[in-house]
Amino acid sequence: MALSQTSGKKMPTAGGFHRSNFGTIQNGDRFLFLYLLKELLGAISRPGMRPSFIFLRSFLVMTLGAVIVAQAQQPLNSEIKITKIEPAFVDSPKIQGGTYIKRPGAGRPVQWIEVEVTFDRIPSPKAVSKFAEELTFNYFILLKNQLSTTEKKPTMLTGSVTHVSIPDGKDLHSSIYISPRTIARMFDGKAPFTVAQAVVDAGVTVTGKEGLLAAFAWKTQVTKEGKGWWDNTMYSPTPGFLLNKNETPFAPLEWDFFEAIKPKTSN
C-alpha cells in the first residue's frame, strides 16, 4: 500500500490498495474517501459534542455503511444484474392425461430442490443485437449435511446450465435442480423437510464471451471481483449431481418462463 506523510500520520494515497472484511477494493479513490470519512468521524467523536455534531456523526456512519454495501453488491458488468437466487422444495410434477402409471394410489409426491435465479439483462445501447447468443450460469449449492459426511464438512454441489438467445429485459429466469435421490444420498437417507434444514447457502456466477459478468449469493455478499463463499478452499466442488430443467420431469412445464437451454450434445 502506497503511503504519504501528512501531519506525522501515515495516510494512504489515492493510488493505494487495501483489503478489508468486505472485499478487495482496487479503486484507490474510494478507499481514500473511506479513510477520510473515518478520520472525520474520529475528530467529531470527542466528549462534549454539540447536538449538531452528533447528528453529523450519525449521518456519516450511515453514509459509510451505504458505501460498504454498495461496494459489496456492485455488479461486475452492467449488462447482467442478478436480483435474486432462491432455493425451494418443489413436488415432483404429475403429468395429467398420460396412461403410464407405475404407482397407482401413491401418496405425496417426492420432493426436489429447485434453485431459481432471477436476473435482468440490459445491453449497451451500441449492441448490434437485442439477444445474447449464450450465457452460462454456474451454480454452487452448499448443503447442510456435515453430520452425514465422512469429513464432517458440508458438501458443495456444482453444475452449470447454458442458456441461448437471451433477450434484453427484466425478470428473466434460470434454474437448476437436485433430485430426490441425490438429496437422500447426500443426507445419508435422512432427507430434510425444509430449505433451512437442507441448504447453507447458494450462489451463481454468469459467464459470457467477455468472461465473468455477474455473481450473486443467497445469504452472503460477493466482492466486486465476483468472489463468493464458493471460492473458500475448505469447500471441494462435487460435480455431477445438479440437473438442468431439461434433465428433470419439469422439462415441459413453464416452458416460456425460463430461458431456453442449450442441449449438451450441441456443438
C-alpha positions as CSV (number, residue, x, y, z in Angstrom):
1,M,0.0,0.0,0.0
2,A,1.3,3.4,-1.0
3,L,1.7,5.8,1.9
4,S,2.3,9.5,2.3
5,Q,3.2,11.6,5.3
6,T,0.6,14.2,6.5
7,S,1.0,15.9,9.9
8,G,3.0,13.0,11.2
9,K,0.4,10.4,10.2
10,K,0.6,7.7,7.6
11,M,-2.2,8.2,5.1
12,P,-3.0,6.0,2.1
13,T,-2.7,7.7,-1.2
14,A,-5.4,7.6,-3.9
15,G,-3.4,5.0,-5.8
16,G,-3.2,2.7,-2.8
17,F,-4.6,-0.8,-2.4
18,H,-6.4,-2.2,0.6
19,R,-8.1,-5.4,1.7
20,S,-10.9,-5.3,4.2
21,N,-13.5,-7.6,5.7
22,F,-16.0,-6.6,3.0
23,G,-13.9,-7.5,0.0
24,T,-11.0,-6.3,-2.2
25,I,-11.0,-2.7,-3.2
26,Q,-9.0,-1.8,-6.2
27,N,-10.3,1.7,-6.6
28,G,-7.9,3.9,-4.6
29,D,-10.2,6.9,-4.7
30,R,-13.0,5.0,-2.9
31,F,-10.6,3.8,-0.2
32,L,-9.2,7.3,0.3
33,F,-12.8,8.6,0.7
34,L,-13.5,5.9,3.3
35,Y,-10.2,6.7,5.1
36,L,-11.1,10.5,5.3
37,L,-14.6,9.7,6.4
38,K,-13.2,7.5,9.3
39,E,-10.8,10.3,10.3
40,L,-13.7,12.8,10.3
41,L,-15.8,10.5,12.5
42,G,-12.9,10.3,15.0
43,A,-12.5,14.1,15.1
44,I,-16.1,14.7,15.9
45,S,-16.5,11.9,18.4
46,R,-14.9,13.8,21.3
47,P,-16.7,14.3,24.6
48,G,-18.9,17.4,24.9
49,M,-20.0,17.5,21.3
50,R,-22.9,19.8,20.3
51,P,-26.1,18.2,19.1
52,S,-25.4,19.3,15.5
53,F,-22.1,17.3,15.6
54,I,-23.9,14.3,17.0
55,F,-26.3,14.4,14.0
56,L,-23.4,14.8,11.6
57,R,-21.7,11.8,13.1
58,S,-24.9,9.7,12.7
59,F,-25.2,10.8,9.1
60,L,-21.6,9.9,8.3
61,V,-21.9,6.5,9.9
62,M,-24.9,5.7,7.7
63,T,-23.0,7.1,4.7
64,L,-20.1,4.8,5.4
65,G,-22.4,1.8,5.7
66,A,-24.0,2.6,2.4
67,V,-20.7,2.9,0.6
68,I,-19.6,-0.5,2.0
69,V,-22.8,-2.2,1.0
70,A,-22.7,-0.7,-2.5
71,Q,-19.1,-1.9,-2.8
72,A,-20.1,-5.4,-1.9
73,Q,-23.1,-5.5,-4.2
74,Q,-21.7,-3.7,-7.2
75,P,-22.3,-5.7,-10.3
76,L,-19.3,-6.9,-12.4
77,N,-20.9,-6.0,-15.7
78,S,-23.8,-3.6,-16.3
79,E,-25.3,-5.9,-18.9
80,I,-26.3,-8.6,-16.4
81,K,-27.7,-7.9,-13.0
82,I,-28.8,-10.8,-10.8
83,T,-31.7,-9.7,-8.5
84,K,-32.5,-12.9,-6.7
85,I,-31.4,-16.5,-6.1
86,E,-33.9,-18.7,-4.2
87,P,-33.8,-22.4,-3.3
88,A,-37.1,-24.2,-2.6
89,F,-38.5,-27.6,-2.2
90,V,-40.9,-28.5,-5.1
91,D,-43.0,-31.6,-5.6
92,S,-42.3,-34.0,-8.4
93,P,-44.9,-33.0,-11.1
94,K,-47.8,-35.1,-12.1
95,I,-48.3,-35.0,-15.8
96,Q,-52.1,-35.2,-16.5
97,G,-53.6,-37.1,-19.4
98,G,-51.0,-39.9,-19.5
99,T,-51.7,-43.6,-19.0
100,Y,-48.3,-44.7,-17.8
101,I,-48.9,-45.2,-14.1
102,K,-46.4,-47.3,-12.2
103,R,-47.6,-46.4,-8.6
104,P,-51.4,-46.3,-8.5
105,G,-52.7,-44.7,-5.3
106,A,-49.3,-43.4,-4.4
107,G,-49.2,-40.8,-1.6
108,R,-47.4,-37.4,-1.5
109,P,-45.0,-36.9,-4.4
110,V,-41.3,-36.9,-3.7
111,Q,-39.6,-33.5,-3.5
112,W,-36.8,-31.9,-5.5
113,I,-34.8,-28.8,-4.6
114,E,-35.1,-26.1,-7.2
115,V,-32.7,-23.2,-7.2
116,E,-34.2,-20.3,-9.2
117,V,-32.3,-17.2,-10.4
118,T,-34.0,-14.0,-11.4
119,F,-31.9,-11.6,-13.5
120,D,-32.0,-8.6,-15.7
121,R,-30.2,-8.2,-19.0
122,I,-29.6,-4.6,-20.1
123,P,-27.2,-4.5,-23.1
124,S,-25.2,-1.5,-24.2
125,P,-27.1,0.9,-26.5
126,K,-24.4,0.2,-29.0
127,A,-25.2,-3.5,-29.0
128,V,-25.8,-4.9,-32.5
129,S,-28.4,-7.5,-31.4
130,K,-31.1,-7.4,-28.7
131,F,-30.3,-11.0,-27.9
132,A,-27.2,-12.6,-26.2
133,E,-26.1,-15.7,-28.1
134,E,-25.1,-17.6,-24.9
135,L,-24.9,-17.1,-21.2
136,T,-23.6,-19.8,-18.8
137,F,-24.9,-19.9,-15.3
138,N,-22.6,-21.7,-12.9
139,Y,-24.3,-22.9,-9.7
140,F,-22.9,-23.6,-6.3
141,I,-25.1,-25.2,-3.6
142,L,-23.7,-25.8,-0.1
143,L,-25.7,-28.5,1.7
144,K,-26.2,-28.6,5.4
145,N,-25.2,-32.2,5.6
146,Q,-22.0,-32.1,7.6
147,L,-23.3,-34.7,10.0
148,S,-23.8,-37.1,7.1
149,T,-20.3,-36.9,5.5
150,T,-17.1,-38.7,6.4
151,E,-15.1,-35.4,6.6
152,K,-17.9,-33.8,8.8
153,K,-17.9,-30.9,6.3
154,P,-20.8,-29.7,4.1
155,T,-21.0,-30.8,0.5
156,M,-20.7,-28.2,-2.2
157,L,-22.6,-29.3,-5.3
158,T,-21.6,-27.6,-8.6
159,G,-23.1,-27.6,-12.0
160,S,-23.9,-25.3,-14.9
161,V,-26.5,-24.5,-17.5
162,T,-26.0,-22.6,-20.7
163,H,-28.9,-20.5,-22.0
164,V,-29.3,-19.4,-25.6
165,S,-30.9,-16.4,-27.3
166,I,-31.4,-14.4,-24.1
167,P,-33.3,-11.3,-24.8
168,D,-32.8,-7.9,-23.1
169,G,-35.3,-7.2,-20.4
170,K,-36.1,-7.7,-16.7
171,D,-37.2,-10.6,-14.6
172,L,-35.6,-13.3,-16.7
173,H,-35.2,-16.7,-15.1
174,S,-32.7,-19.6,-14.9
175,S,-32.9,-22.7,-12.6
176,I,-31.1,-25.9,-11.6
177,Y,-32.3,-28.9,-9.6
178,I,-31.3,-31.6,-7.1
179,S,-33.2,-34.8,-7.5
180,P,-34.9,-36.6,-4.6
181,R,-32.4,-39.5,-4.8
182,T,-29.5,-37.1,-4.6
183,I,-31.0,-35.4,-1.6
184,A,-31.4,-38.7,0.2
185,R,-27.9,-39.8,-0.7
186,M,-26.3,-36.6,0.5
187,F,-28.1,-36.8,3.8
188,D,-27.5,-40.5,4.3
189,G,-31.1,-41.4,3.8
190,K,-32.4,-38.8,6.2
191,A,-33.8,-36.2,3.8
192,P,-34.5,-32.8,5.2
193,F,-38.0,-31.3,5.1
194,T,-37.2,-27.6,4.7
195,V,-34.8,-25.4,2.8
196,A,-33.3,-24.2,6.1
197,Q,-32.5,-27.8,7.1
198,A,-31.1,-28.6,3.6
199,V,-29.1,-25.6,2.3
200,V,-26.4,-23.5,4.0
201,D,-26.0,-21.1,1.0
202,A,-26.4,-21.0,-2.7
203,G,-24.5,-19.0,-5.3
204,V,-24.3,-18.4,-9.0
205,T,-21.9,-16.8,-11.5
206,V,-22.7,-15.8,-15.0
207,T,-20.2,-16.0,-17.8
208,G,-20.3,-15.0,-21.4
209,K,-17.9,-14.2,-24.3
210,E,-16.5,-11.4,-22.2
211,G,-15.7,-13.6,-19.2
212,L,-17.3,-13.2,-15.8
213,L,-20.3,-10.9,-16.0
214,A,-22.1,-11.3,-12.6
215,A,-22.1,-13.1,-9.3
216,F,-24.7,-13.4,-6.6
217,A,-25.2,-15.4,-3.3
218,W,-28.4,-16.2,-1.4
219,K,-27.3,-15.3,2.1
220,T,-23.8,-13.7,1.8
221,Q,-22.2,-10.9,-0.2
222,V,-19.8,-11.3,-3.1
223,T,-16.9,-9.0,-3.8
224,K,-16.6,-6.6,-6.8
225,E,-14.4,-9.1,-8.5
226,G,-17.1,-11.8,-8.2
227,K,-15.6,-13.8,-5.4
228,G,-18.0,-15.6,-3.1
229,W,-18.2,-18.2,-0.4
230,W,-17.7,-20.9,-3.1
231,D,-14.1,-19.7,-3.5
232,N,-13.3,-20.8,0.0
233,T,-10.7,-23.6,-0.3
234,M,-12.3,-25.6,2.5
235,Y,-15.2,-26.5,0.1
236,S,-14.4,-29.1,-2.6
237,P,-16.5,-29.0,-5.7
238,T,-18.8,-32.0,-6.2
239,P,-20.0,-32.0,-9.8
240,G,-22.4,-34.4,-11.5
241,F,-25.4,-34.1,-9.2
242,L,-27.1,-30.8,-10.3
243,L,-29.5,-31.1,-13.2
244,N,-30.8,-28.5,-15.6
245,K,-34.5,-28.3,-16.2
246,N,-34.4,-30.3,-19.4
247,E,-33.0,-33.2,-17.4
248,T,-35.9,-33.3,-15.0
249,P,-39.7,-34.1,-15.2
250,F,-40.2,-30.3,-15.1
251,A,-38.8,-30.0,-18.6
252,P,-42.2,-29.4,-20.4
253,L,-43.6,-27.2,-17.7
254,E,-43.4,-23.4,-17.7
255,W,-41.6,-23.5,-21.0
256,D,-41.7,-19.8,-21.6
257,F,-41.0,-18.7,-18.0
258,F,-37.3,-19.9,-18.1
259,E,-34.7,-19.1,-20.7
260,A,-34.1,-21.7,-23.4
261,I,-31.3,-24.2,-22.6
262,K,-28.6,-25.2,-25.0
263,P,-28.6,-29.0,-25.4
264,K,-25.4,-30.6,-24.0
265,T,-25.0,-32.5,-27.3
266,S,-24.8,-29.3,-29.3
267,N,-21.5,-28.5,-31.0
